[in-house]
Amino acid sequence: MEKRDTGKLSEQDLKGLEIRVNELITTCEELKKENKLLKLQQDSYSSERANLIDKNEQARKRVEAMITRLKSMEVSA
């Protein structure tokens, strides 16, 4: 931006600055929306992960129970 000798910004400088500020405001609003969506997505993935961990634990316990039953059948046979 060019300054005049008086230290004031020209009309063109002010218009350019206004355009840039508006672009920054728009970018900020878009980033806020994107951030909100990403946080919702992260919450969803965290819930899904917790659910999968629980299912995995249940499956592990069932497999261990089956192994124990098979070993007891093997010993008694």
Secondary structure, DSSP 8 states (H G I E B T S, - for coil): --B-TTS-B-HHHHHHHHHHHHHHHHHHHHHHHHHHHHHHHHHHHHHHHHHHHHHHHHHHHHHHHHHHHHHHHHHH-
